[in-house]
Amino acid sequence: MMNNSKRPISFWFVILFLALSMVLFIMGQTMAILNYEFAVSIGLQEDVKEVGEFGKQINRAFGASDTIIYIPLIALSIVGLFLKKSWALITTAAVMGISAYWATTVAFLLWFLIGVPTYHFIPGPEYWVFISAYIVFGIWGLFYLIFRGDQLISTES
C-alpha cells in the first residue's frame, strides 16, 4: 500500500497531459482570438494564405470555444485532482471527451477541406501525430475514468 502522499503513475500521466494541453491551448487557441498572426508566428495556427479567411475564422471559433469551455475544464480538473475532489473525475471526463471529439473533428475537417477553393493547407505528419495523440488519450482517459478513475482521487492506494 502507498501512503497518502504518493500518487499512481496514471495521476501524473493525466496531470502532464492536462498541463501541456492547457499551455498549448492558451498559446494557440486563446491567442488566435487575440492576435491570430502571433499564433501563426509561433506555429500554433495556420497562415491565412493556406487556410483562407474562412479557415482563419473557423480556427478562431475553435479558439473561442476552447477558451470558454475547454481550458477552464482543464484548469478545474488539475486543481480538483490535486485536491482529490470527486467532482474532478467529472471535469476530467469532460476534458477527455472534448479531447477525442475535438481531435476527431479536426481530422475530418482536414480531410474534407481538400480541394476547397482558397484552402491550400496540407498538414504534415506532425499534425496527424498530434491529432492521433488527442484521440487516443481522450478515449483512453474516458475508459480509465470509467474503470479506475477513483484511483486518481483516492486517499488510499
MITOR-940917 format. One record per atom (N, C-alpha, C, CB): residue in one letter; y, z, x. Coordinates in steps of 0.02 Angstrom, whole numbers, plus 50000, padded with zeros to 5 digits. Atoms other than C-alpha are relative to their C-alpha. Glycine has a CB too. Example, Ala and Ser with C-alpha at 12.3 -4.5 7.8 and 13.67 -1.06 7.14 Angstrom:
2
A499415000050045
A497755039050615
A500605000050045
A500015006249950
S499414999749958
S499475035750684
S500555003749961
S500234992950020
# end
This chain:
157
M499415000050042
M500005000050000
M500635000050044
M500005006149953
M499375000149964
M501754996050059
M500465005549974
M500354993049993
N499524995250026
N503145008550050
N500544996249962
N500315004350057
N499515003150045
N504605005249932
N500514995650036
N500365005449963
S499485003849965
S505744998150067
S499754993150021
S500235003850061
K500275006549980
K504564983650107
K499954995449939
K499315000950032
R500045005050053
R504604967750006
R499464995050018
R500694996549989
P500505005149985
P503234954749987
P500344993850029
P499604998249936
I499735006149970
I503464938450083
I500294995449947
I499454996450041
S499765004250054
S503694929649917
S500725001949981
S499545000549939
F499324997850014
F505254940149887
F500494996650047
F500065007850006
W499555003049950
W506044933950048
W500024992449995
W499795002150071
F500035007250011
F505484916150013
F500474998149943
F499284997749986
V499575001350059
V506334916549842
V500735001350018
V499795004349940
I499304998349981
I507904925149911
I500284994750046
I500025006950034
L499765005249953
L508044912350053
L500164993649962
L499474998750054
F499875006050041
F507894897849930
F500635000849959
F499404998649954
L499414998850042
L509174905649814
L500645000050041
L499925006649962
A499404999549958
A510414909649953
A500204993350028
A499895005150057
L499845006749974
L510294892550034
L500254995449945
L499384996950035
S499785004150057
S510444884249864
S500715001649980
S499535001049941
M499334998150020
M511984894249822
M500524997150048
M500065007649996
V499535002749950
V512854889149984
V500064992449992
V499775001850072
L499985007350008
L512364870849964
L500364997949936
L499294997349999
F499705001950064
F512894870249782
F500755001749998
F499645003449943
I499284998549997
I514564878749813
I500354994650041
I500135007050029
M499695005049955
M514934866849957
M499984992949971
M499665000150068
G500085006950024
G514284851049873
G500204998949928
G499314997850009
Q499885001050071
Q514424853549687
Q500685002749977
Q499455003349960
T499354997250018
T515894865249663
T500564996250035
T500045007650017
M499505003749962
M516844856249799
M500124993149971
M499804999550074
A499925006650030
A516524839649710
A500505000149943
A499334997449975
I499514999450054
I517584846049566
I500705000750029
I499845006149955
L499354998449971
L519004852349676
L500264994650047
L499965006650037
N499805004949949
N519014839449816
N499404995650016
N500295003550064
Y500605004249993
Y517714825749798
Y499954996950069
Y500014994549947
E500015003249935
E518204817149959
E499775004850055
E500704997250017
F500234995149951
F517914833250058
F499245000749995
F500345006849989
A500734999550009
A516164834849982
A499654993950030
A499835000749925
V500275006149969
V515854816850036
V500025000650076
V500394993749976
S499924999649927
S516514820250211
S499505004650034
S500715002250016
I500504995549971
I515264834350238
I499284997949981
I500135007249977
G500655002850015
G513834823750171
G499645002849940
G499575000850058
L500314996950059
L513534833050008
L500144996449935
L500225007149995
Q499905004550056
Q514124819349890
Q500014992950026
Q500665001749960
E500015007049981
E514044800449891
E500694997049992
E499484996249958
D499365003549999
D515534789349928
D500084995749937
D500074995750063
V499845004150059
V516374780649781
V499814992750012
V500755000649982
K500195006949984
K516054764049871
K499274998749986
K500164998550074
E500725000850012
E514194767049848
E499805001349928
E499625004750046
V500214998150067
V514114775049676
V500484997849945
V499935007549996
G499505002150049
G515664767949591
G500375006049971
G499664996149944
E499604994650031
E516964777849495
E499595003749947
E500644997049969
F500434996950051
F515714780849354
F499525005050033
F499614994649961
G500464995649964
G514454788149478
G500355006250026
G499684996350058
K499614994349976
K515804799249552
K500095005149944
K500694997850028
Q499884995450056
Q516184806549381
Q499355003249976
Q500334996249942
I500654997050015
I514324809149346
I499865005650050
I499434994650002
N500104994849949
N514204818649511
N500455006049987
N500154997150070
R499554994450015
R515724829049464
R499785003949938
R500724997449990
A500254996650060
A514964832749293
A499425004650018
A499784994849947
F500544995649976
F513384839249378
F500305005950037
F499524996050047
G499674994649963
G514534849249492
G500305005349954
G500554997150044
A499714995350047
A515424857049345
A499465004349967
A500414996349946
S500554996350031
S513794861749259
S499685004950049
S499464995149975
D500294995549950
D513094868949420
D500475005950014
D499874996250065
T499514994749986
T514694878849448
T500035005149944
T500704997050012
I499934995650058
I514744885949272
I499355003749984
I500234996049940
I500644997250022
I512884889149243
I499545001950059
I499644995149955
Y500524999249949
Y511754886949395
Y500205005050054
Y499854993350032
I499784995549945
I512754895749533
I500055007249976
I500684997750027
P500004993050022
P513104911449429
P499305002849988
P500405000649936
L500694997650009
L511254912449382
L499665001450067
L499594994749961
I500264998749933
I510804911049566
I500265006650026
I500184994250048
A499694993749975
A512024924949611
A499715006049963
A500774999849990
L500294994550038
L511384936049470
L499275001350021
L500034998549925
S500704999349979
S509584932749524
S499955003750066
S499674993250006
I500014996749934
I509934937749704
I500155007449994
I500504996650048
V499814993050009
V510814953749654
V499465003949963
V500675000549961
G500504996650040
G509534958149521
G499345001150036
G499884996149938
L500624999149962
L508044955149635
L500075005450052
L499804993450033
F499904994649951
F508784966049771
F500025006949967
F500654998950038
L499964993650036
L509124979649642
L499375001649960
L500604999949953
K500644999250035
K507354977549570
K500095000749925
K499635006050027
K499874999950072
K508014974249394
K499544995149965
K500754998449986
S500465004450036
S506804966949267
S500354993849973
S499685003849943
W499645005950025
W508154955349198
W500064994650053
W500705002049976
A499965004949946
A508174946849368
A499424995049996
A499995003450069
L500565004750009
L506484939149325
L500204994649951
L499375003749976
I499775005050050
I507314930449177
I500504995350031
I500315003649938
T499505004449968
T508804924049276
T499684995650054
T500575004150030
T500345003949948
T507664918549418
T499574994649968
T499565004750044
A500395005250036
A506524909449294
A500474994449976
A499625003149940
A499515005150021
A508074900649226
A500194995650060
A500635003449970
V499835003849939
V508544895549404
V499434995350019
V500165004850059
M500575004249982
M506794889049437
M499944994149952
M499345004149999
G500035005450049
G506794879049276
G500554994850011
G500055002849930
I499445004649987
I508504871749312
I499874996150064
I500675004050007
S500145003349936
S507964867749491
S499544994049990
S499695004950050
A500485005350012
A506474857549434
A500294994649955
A499365002849968
Y499715004850047
Y507404849349289
Y500564995950033
Y500285003749938
W499445003249967
W508964845449390
W499754994850050
W500455005250036
A500255004649949
A507994837649534
A499624994149970
A499545003850049
T500365005450034
T506884827549417
T500504995149969
T499535002849946
T499485004250028
T508434821049327
T500334995750053
T500535004249964
V499695003749944
V509234815949492
V499534994650025
V500195004850057
A500495004949976
A507634807249548
A499994993949953
A499305003150004
F500005005650047
F507604796849389
F500664996349998
F499825002549930
L499355003449996
L509464793249399
L500014995150059
L500575005250008
L500015004349942
L509234786349574
L499554993949990
L499765003950061
W500455005550013
W507804775549514
W500294995349947
W499315002749976
F499745004250055
F508604769449351
F500654996450017
F500105004349939
L499365003149983
L510274765449432
L499954994050047
L500455005250030
I500095005749955
I509534752549550
I500184993649962
I499264999650026
G499805006350030
G510364735949512
G500595000449951
G499434997049965
V499424999350045
V511764742949403
V500634997750038
V500075007449975
P499385002349967
P513414734049443
P500435005950022
P500404995349954
T499574995049967
T514584744449554
T499615005950029
T500525002649951
Y500404994649971
Y513134755849603
Y499614997050058
Y499525003349946
H500305003049940
H512604752049781
H499655005350044
H500524996450040
F500294994649960
F511894768649841
F499254999250006
F500175006849969
I500715000249987
I510184768149921
I499835006650036
I499794993750043
P500164993549969
P509514785749953
P499504999350057
P499745004949949
G500464999949943
G508684788850120
G499445005049987
G500365001750064
P500574995350007
P507094798950146
P500225007349991
P499544999450061
E499774993050005
E508104815050163
E500165001849927
E500625001050043
Y499874998750071
Y508614813349979
Y499355001749964
Y500344994049967
W500644999050033
W506804812149924
W499675006550022
W499544994050012
V500274993649975
V506304826950033
V500365005749963
V500105000750078
F499604994950034
F507724837449958
F499815000449926
F500754998450007
I500175000250071
I507344831949780
I499295002849989
I500054992849972
S500704997650007
S505464834849802
S499955007550012
S499554996350050
A500014992849986
A505774852149877
A500235003949939
A500445001650060
Y499764996550059
Y506774857249723
Y499524999649942
Y500684997349979
I500505000750053
I505474850449603
I499415004750013
I499764992749993
V500584995949981
V504034858849695
V500185007449996
V499754998250070
F499824992950001
F504964875249720
F500135002449929
F500625001150043
G499874998050069
G505554875649539
G499365001249961
G500424994849965
I500644999350035
I503804872849471
I499605005950028
I499594993550005
W500354994449969
W503004884749597
W500325006649977
W500024999550077
G499654993950018
G504344897749557
G499855002149928
G500744999150009
L500154998350070
L504034896849370
L499295002949994
L500074993849955
F500694997450003
F502154899049392
F499945006750035
F499514994950031
Y500024993649965
Y502414912949518
Y500285005549955
Y500404999650066
L499704995050044
L503564922149398
L499565001649940
L500694997549976
I500454998850057
I502334919949255
I499425004550020
I499744993349972
F500614996649982
F500834926449350
F500095006050047
F499544995250031
R499924994649950
R501544937849486
R500725002450007
R499744997750067
G499294998449993
G503414939749456
G500165007350006
G500354997249942
D499874992849997
D503314958449433
D499975002750072
D499505003849957
Q500034997949931
Q502914959749619
Q500684999550034
Q499484995950038
L499345000849971
L504684954049658
L500455006049988
L500334993849974
I499574994450017
I505434969349575
I499635006749999
I500314998949932
S500414994050002
S504014981849590
S500265005350050
S499284998250016
T499834994549955
T504414998749663
T499395002250040
T500285006049961
E500624998849963
E502594999449720
E499714993250016
E499495004449959
S500315006449983
S501744985449814
S499325001150029
S500434996150048
# end
